[in-house]
Amino acid sequence: MRNSLLISRKTLQPVCWLSPSAVSLMLAASVIAEPPATVHSQWVYPGHSGKLAYRQLPTGDRIIDFSYAGYGGGGVALPNVPVRKTVTPSGEDDTSAIQTAIDEVSKLPLLHGIRGAVLLARGRFHCSSTLKLSADGIVLRGSGSTEADTVIEMTGDPHMAISVAGESTVQFIGTPAPVSDPYVPAGSMSLSIRETSGFKPGDRVQITRPITPEWLHLMGMDTLVRNGKKQTWVSGDFKTERTIVAITGKKLTFDVPLADSYDAKYLAPTGATVVKVQHTGQIAQVGVENLRLIAPARKITLSDKPFNGLQMNSTLDGWVRNLRIIDTTEAVAIGKDARRITVEHVDVTQSIPIHGAAKPADFSANGTQILFDRCSATGDNVFYIAVGPAMQGPNVVLNCVFHGNGHVQPHQRWSTGILIDSCQVPEGGIDLMNRGAMGSGHGWTMGWAVAWNNIAKSYLIQMPPGSANWAIGNRGEQTLGKTPTFDPGPGLPILPQGIIDSQDTPVAPGSLYLEQLRGRLGAQAIRNIGYPQPK
């Protein structure tokens, strides 16, 4: 339940209901179906070179280049992996037969990073426990996602249907090098350190930003109270990883833009640091595709043991495509240590809403460089897209359609760098907000985010201290809100609104992600991911 005061800013524009059966056909051409917009944003616009140009904030921060999200780092076609084993339904519990086939393919040699696919034939499979993919180069593939194709019916005690996960560990190499820049703007491709002798191009590095009392005070997050008890918003450090592509003097240039800013005056005494890291145990080139997943429809709360859909952890270059997921509590969770993941054409239905204030997430992004593309969901009392704590993008939600009383809402504890691009939430909302004391002190949820050319019933786009959120070319009702609180006291002020540009008038380009991708890698990159070249 939302506790912030909302104040209407615009009148909702009429929208059309789109049935789930029409979603795939509509979304594939959505960026070119409407007459092209002729209005340009003042923040991102065509430059003299023909590529996009960006207006900066006084501190140098800008809307980041989100085109690095997705499999292969964006613009790379998902592979078609050859079948090595086929499983047919037995009419009994099929968990063991499917897992045995997965394990057998997992022992095959890698060829260009691929081992092979386990194909589930048409029919209804009964599974009473989790199917596990834990090796490189493995795909679990059905024969289609309709009721007449491959159906996995979850049986037995509540469990997760499919787990895709390595067992990643991180080794730190060398001594952390302090960042020497007084301010590193969000969207930067580089930063400077005091000593570069321990680094070289190709190194994977972790950039660590300490959480200090000064920064917590700036954010207004040092006074959170719920039911008379102090709430801890965040603690420890924020960490993100990049690969060095060049070193010039003391400057490191990275493969992917930074999705947060680094302000030295709020990071004392140690400041931000960079250290070389090496991963072991992370799996790569794994996917789940072309099947229908059904859980028992239940009337439960979020505290009840769930039937969940699919979770992907410790994975590099993975994908989930063409799935139909019905009545799981949570559907697709891209979780810890997941990077360069595409979730494409996944449709979720929840026929019975969760009861209570705590809501599940149909799709969740708890990694980086994640692309949710042409997905859909139908259900109430749900977060259609949620982002967990301390996650740094770029992450993208592209051409998705969500129906019901739910929200696209990065959920808690300061994640950064998400783009919500050309999506429709006609009965729900898109929120980039301060959740205050909600949950256990979720506080500011998101910074350096962009809502671009969406349609929604409502938007709550707020401006975090020392950061920014943008809403550009959106249609729907803009609202203002206070910081949610559960304790009586004097009224709180309305929080500053984020940067609102071209409200109720879509802008060109129709999709920011696709145009950024075209500008970085060319038109073929757009075709690689299933889109025609925008005209």
HUSUL-V77303 format. One record per backbone hydrogen bond with DSSP energy under -0.5 kcal/mol. NH is the residue of the N-H (numbers start at 1). CO is the residue of the C=O. Records with the same first field share a line. If there is no record, write none. Layout:
NH->CO + CO
This chain:
7->480
9->478
10->478
19->17
22->19
23->19 + 20
24->20
26->22
27->23
28->24
29->25 + 26
30->27
32->29
33->29
34->30
41->44 + 508
45->53
47->51
50->47
53->45
55->43
57->61
60->57
62->186
66->64
68->65
69->66
70->369
72->340
73->70
74->71
76->71
81->79
84->117
85->117
87->119
94->92 + 126
95->126
98->94
99->95
100->96
101->97
102->98
103->99
104->100
105->101
106->102
107->103 + 104
108->105
111->114
114->111
115->137
116->137
117->82
118->139
119->85 + 117
120->118 + 141
121->87 + 119
123->149
125->123 + 151
126->92
127->125 + 153
131->161
133->163
134->132
137->284
138->135
139->116
140->287
141->118 + 139
142->289
144->290
149->146
150->144
151->123 + 149
152->292
153->125 + 151
154->152 + 294
155->127
161->308 + 309
162->309
163->131
164->311
165->133 + 163
166->313
167->281
169->280
171->278
173->276
174->172
177->274
179->272
180->192
181->192
184->262
185->183
187->258
188->185
191->252
193->250
194->178
199->196
202->244
203->200
205->242
206->275
207->240
208->206 + 273
209->238
210->208
211->236
212->210
216->212
217->213
218->214
219->215
220->217
221->216
226->229
229->226
231->224
233->231
238->209
240->207
242->205
244->203
245->253
246->253
248->251
251->248
252->191
253->246
254->189
255->243
258->188
262->184
264->182 + 262
266->263
267->264
271->267
273->208
274->177
275->206
276->173
277->204
278->171
280->169
283->314
285->316 + 317
286->317
287->138
288->319
289->140
290->321
291->322
292->150
293->324
294->152
295->326
300->298
302->355
304->301
308->159 + 306
309->330
310->331
311->162
312->333
313->164
314->336
316->283
317->339
318->340
319->286
320->342
321->288
322->344
323->345
324->291
325->347
326->293
327->349
329->307
331->361
332->362
333->310
334->332 + 364
335->312 + 333
338->335
339->315
340->368
341->369
342->318
343->371
344->320 + 342
345->373
347->323 + 345
348->376
349->325
350->378
351->349
354->380
355->300
360->381
362->383
363->384
364->332
365->386
366->334 + 364
368->338
369->394
371->341
372->396
373->343 + 371
374->398
376->346
377->401
378->348
379->403
381->405
382->405
383->360
384->382 + 407
385->407
386->363
388->365
390->413
391->388
393->416
395->417
396->370
397->419
398->372 + 396
399->421
401->375
402->424
403->377
406->404
407->382
408->429
409->385 + 407
410->431
411->387
412->387
413->442
414->444
415->445
416->391
417->447
419->395
420->450
421->397 + 419
422->420 + 452
424->400
425->455
428->425
429->406
430->458
431->408
432->460
435->433 + 443
437->484
438->435
441->438
442->438
443->436
445->433
447->415
448->468
449->468
450->418
451->470
452->420 + 450
453->472
455->423
456->475
457->425 + 428
458->428
459->477
460->430
462->432 + 460
463->496
464->462
467->464
470->449
471->499
472->451
473->501
475->454
477->457
478->476
479->459
480->7
484->434
486->225
495->481
498->461
499->469
500->498
501->471 + 499
504->474
505->502
508->39
515->511
516->512
517->513
518->514
519->515
520->516
521->517
522->517 + 518
525->522
526->522 + 523
527->523
528->524
529->525 + 526
530->527
531->526
